[in-house]
Amino acid sequence: MGPAGYAREETVGTIYVARSKGLQTWGADVGLGKNLYAIGYVEDGAPEDLLAAGLAGEKDWVLVKTHQAADGTDEAALLERLGRKEKLVDPTYYPRIRGARGLVKVDPVKVENSMRIRKALETGQEPKDIKVKPADIAQYLINNALG
């Protein structure tokens, strides 16, 4: 119970995955590849507001997927867990994105393999053709960030 007998309200944050066409083009030009995504966590407010303010020198961010996270989650822990599976871009190496956290270089083959295994376990058969879409990449990143 909180002050004056009121129940303490739990805060529910939002994990988001977004992509920027400008950042993806830049990534391809500097050798990072075009599969760059941003993952982050906001406790209050909407991810759209944060992305509209700009991230990594770009303002053309498009929200790909969001996920409600339980109380006690923080961005540092999410990025640490995700860093075990995927390559987080170190913003100190690239002056253009200096200070931008949560940028991930995604390997679509890993995402495809993850989808292939999941579908095989669900159906008991190996799936025929899998085409990885941005929403699939976003779900993969969220799943790995949550552990």
N, C-alpha and C positions, 0 to 999 in steps of 0.2 A: 504494500500500500504506500502511496505517495503522501505528500503533505495534506493535512486536513482530511485524511480518510479517503482520498480519491485514489482509485486504482492507477498505477503507473502505466502509461500508454507505451507500448513497444513501437519502436521506429522500424519501419520496413524500408530498406533501401532498394535501389534498382541497379542491376548490372546491365551494362549496355555494350553492344558491339556496333561499330560504325565504320564506314569507308568513305574515302574521298578520292574522286577521280584525279584531282590535281596531285595528291600525294602518291597515288598509284603510278601516275605518269612519271613523276620525279623519281620514285623508287626504281622504276625500270631504267631510267637514264643513269642513275648512279650505281647500278649493279645490285641493288637489293631485291629486284624483281617487282612485279606488279601486284603481287598478293599481299599487300600491306593493309592491316586492319587496326583499328583502335579499340581497346577494351578498357572499360573503366567502371567506376562505382560512384553513385551519387546517393547521399543519405536523404537530402531534402531537395525538392524541386524535380524538374524533368530533365532528362539527358539532352533533349532538344535545345533547351536554353543554354546549357554548357557548350554544346557543339556549335551553336549559332555565334557564340562569342569568338570562336576560332580555336583551332588546335593544330600545332605543328606548322604554323604559317598558312594554313588553309581554312577557308570558310565554307567550302562546298560539301560539308559532311552530310551523309545520308545515314540515318539510323537503320540498321539492318535487323536487329533483334534486341529485345529487352527481356529481363527475367527478374522477378521480385525475389529478393534475398532476405533471409531471416536476420533478426537483430544480432549484432555481434560480428557481422562481416565487415571487413575493411579492404580497401583497394590494395594495400601492400601485401596482405595475405593472399589475395586473389592472384596478383601478379607473380608472387613467389611460387605458388602451385602451378600456374600456367607455364612459368619459365622452366619447369622440369621437363615439359613435353615439347614446347615450341620455342623458337628463337625470338626473344624480345629484342627490339632494336635499341641499342644503347645511344641515347640522344646526345651524349658528349662527343661522339665521333662525327656528327653531322651538324654543322653550324645552323643550317636551316631549321632543324627540329630541336635545337638545344632546349632542354628543359621539358620536353613533351614526354610524358610517361604513358605506358600502356600501348605503345605501338608494337605490333606483332607481325613478323614475317611468317606467313603461313605456307606450309608445304601441302598443296592440294592432294598429293599422293597419300599422305598420312590421313587426311580427311576421308578420302575415298576408301582406304583400307579400313578405317574405323566404321564407316557406313556399311561396307561389305560384311564385316564381321557381325555387326549388330543385326543386319537383315538376315544373315545366315542363321544366327542363333534364334531369331524370332520365328522364322519360317521353316527352318530345317533344311533349306536348299540354298545353293549359292546363287546370288542374284546375277542376272545377265549383264545388262549395261547400267552403269551408274554414272550420272553426270552431276558433278559437284556444283552446287549453286551457292551464291553468297549466304543465303539463309542456313544452308548446311554447314558452312564454315563457321558462321556465328554460333550455331548450336554446339558445334565441336569445341570452340573456344570457351563457351560458358561452362560446358560439362567439365572440361579440364581445369578451369579456374576454380570451380566449386569442389573439385577433388573427386 
